[in-house]
Amino acid sequence: MPNTPRELARKEKIVAAAIALYTEDRAGFTMTKLARKTRIKKVEIYRLFNSRDAILKFSYPLCVHRYRAMIAEIDDFASWSF
């Protein structure tokens, strides 16, 4: 996972936009369109992710990270059982 909250926020923004673009037009999903949609320079996106696939693949670890953050906020989560 990212080292800083700012980097994580940037990655979350990039991943959310990438998923939206990919869902809208799979064949037309480009880094140029992603940079335009996020207003983040392509070079910065490539600094965080080395490919389009890496961006899309990051969505799962991001979900796990969000889940862990949510359960950390729940009092006595460890004592819950299903």
N, C-alpha and C positions, 0 to 999 in steps of 0.2 A: 504494500500500500504506500501511498505518497508520504513524504516526510513532513509536510506542513499542511495546515488546514487550508491555506490559500491554494496550494497545488491540488489538493483534493477537490476543492470547489471548482477549479478550472477543469479538472478531469471530468467531474460530474456534468458540468455544462457541455463539454465536448461530447461526452457519451450520449447525453439526452438528445442533443441536436443530431448526432450521427444516426441514432436509432430512428428518429423522425424522418430524416432524409432517406435512409435506407428503406424504410417502410413505404414511403411515397414513391420512390423510383430507384429500385435496386440497381439497375444498370447505369443509372445516371448519378449515382452517389460518388462524388469526387471530393478531394481535399479542398479544392477551390471553393466549391459550394459550401462545404462545412466551415471554412474560414469566414466566408461571407455571412453565413447564418449566425455564427458565434461572435463575430467581430474580433476574432483572435487570429493573428497572422499565421500563415501556413508554417513558417519556420518554427514558431512556438508550439504549434500542434505536433509537429514532427519531433520536437525536443521531448515532448511528453509521451508520444506514441510513435513507433517507427513505421506503422502501416495502418491502413484502414481496418484490416482484420484485427490488429491489436486493440484498436478502439472498441470494436464490437465485442471482442472477447473479454474486455475489461468490465463489461456490464454485469457479469455474474459476480466477480469478486466485490464489485461495488455494492451489489445487493446484499451480500454477506456482511460487508462493513456497515451498511445502514441498519441491518437487522441487529447486529451486535450493539450498535449505538442505541437503538430503541430499547433493547432488553436491559441495557445498563441503567436506563432511566426508570425501570419498573421496580418498585420496592419488593423485596423478597421474591424475586423471580425464581431463584434457585429452589425455593420451597414449593413452587407450583408443580402439580402433576396432572397428567392427562389420563 
